Amino acid sequence: MAKIDDTDMRILGVLEHNSKLSSQKISRKTGIPITTVHNRVRKLEKEGIIKGYTLVLDHEKLGRPLLAYILVNYDMNAVGSKLTRDELARKLRQIGEAERISYTTGRYDIVMVIRFRTIRDLDNLIMAKLRTIPGIGKTETFIVMEEIK
């Protein structure tokens, strides 16, 4: 495992807030020489500490302002169910609205993070798609009132 020092952590801290910054701008913000910044970022990428870069989207402007967490119970004994938990998760992943699907501990086995245009779209997804998948025991849905950033 790579040894991460204070210099790496300062660079990562800046990149976490804006991964689009150039080495020059990171250098200005941290006081670390440009070549050091450039070499450290490449090293962090090569070692897999930085796995990629991403976008932060404005979901309101994209027409999907509603965010919901859907908790799912995997029921291997459900009628007609031959799906393993992994197969069920892959099937859930095929639902286009799903941003993330994760295994969890506790009362529910899987959590889905999904964005919608309207409550009706959410209802249709639950009733027309989720309820028809063998292996889903029960679901519980939480609608996010406001994201804290």
N, C-alpha and C positions, 0 to 999 in steps of 0.2 A: 504494500500500500504506500502511496506517495506521502511524503512528509509535507504538510501544509504549514507555512509559517505566517507571520503577521503581514508580510508583504502580499502574499497570495490572498489572505483574508481581506485586506484593504481593496485589492483589485476586484475580488468577487463581490464585495459590498457595493461598489460602484456599478458593476455590471448587473447586479440584481435589480437595481432601480432603473437602469436603462442599458440594455444589452446592445444597443445600436451605436454606442459611443466608440469613437476611434481611439487608438492607442494614445494619440496626442492629447485628446480630451481627458482620458483617464489619467494620463501623466499629470496634466494641469490640476486635476481634482485631488490627486493623492500625493503629489510631490515626488513621485517615483519616476526615474528616467524613462523616456519613451522606449528605448530598446529593451529595458528590463520588463516593462509592461508587455510589450509585444512577445518577448520570449516566454514570459510567465503564462500569458494567456494560451499560447500554443502548447506549452507543457501541460497546462490544466486540461486542454482539449484532448491531447494525446493520451493522457492518463485516465480519461473518462470522467473527470470531476465535473467538467463542463460538457454536458451531453448534447447540447444544442441551444439554439436561440429561438425565441418565440415572440408572438404578437400578443398585445392586449387589445382586444376588440371592443368597440362600442356597440353592444348588443341592441340598444335602443334604435340606433341608426340602421342596424341590419334587420330590424323588424322582428327580433326575438327578445323582447324585453323581460319575459317571465322566466324565472329560474326555479326549478323544483328538484328536490331530492326524493327519489323513490326508493324505499327500502323493500327488499325482496327476500322472501323465504324460499329456499330451495327445498322441494319436497320430492325426494327420490321415490316415494311410494304413491305419488299422484297417479290417478287412472290414466293409462296411455303413455306414461312417462318412461322413456328409455334413455333420457339424456343424463349424462354425467354433469356434475357441477360446472366443469370447464366448458362442456358443450353448450350448456344453458348460458353461460357468460358470453360465449361467442355469438350465440343467437341474439342475445340482448345487445351486443355490440353492433349488430347489423341494423339496429333501429337508428335511422339517420339523425335523429335529434339528440342522441346521447353524446355528451361531451366526454364523460368519464364513466367507467364501470370499475368498481373495486370490491374485493372480498373484504368482509368485516367480521368482527367478533361480536358476541352478544346475541340478542334475540333475532337479528336478521343476518343473512348470509352475504348479501350483495347490496351495494348502494349504487344507484344510477344518478348521475348529475345530468339534467336535461334542460334545454332552453326551448321556449315556446313563444308563439305569437299571441295566442289567446288561451283562456281557461278551457274553452271548448276543444282546442287542439290537445290539451293535456288530457281531458276527459276521453277523447277519441283514442288517444294512444293507450290509455289504461284499459278501456273497455274493448277496443277492437284489436289491439296488438298483444298487450301483456296477458290479458285474461285468456287468450287462446293458445298460449305457449305451455305445453305439458312440462311439468317440473316446477312451475311456480305455485307455491303454496298460498301465501297471502302477500299483500303489499301494503305499505303505508306511505303516504305522500305528504311531504312538507313543501309548502310554497314559500320561497324566500321573499320577505317583505322589503329588505334592503341589504345590499352587500356592503360590508365594511372594508375599506381599502386602506 
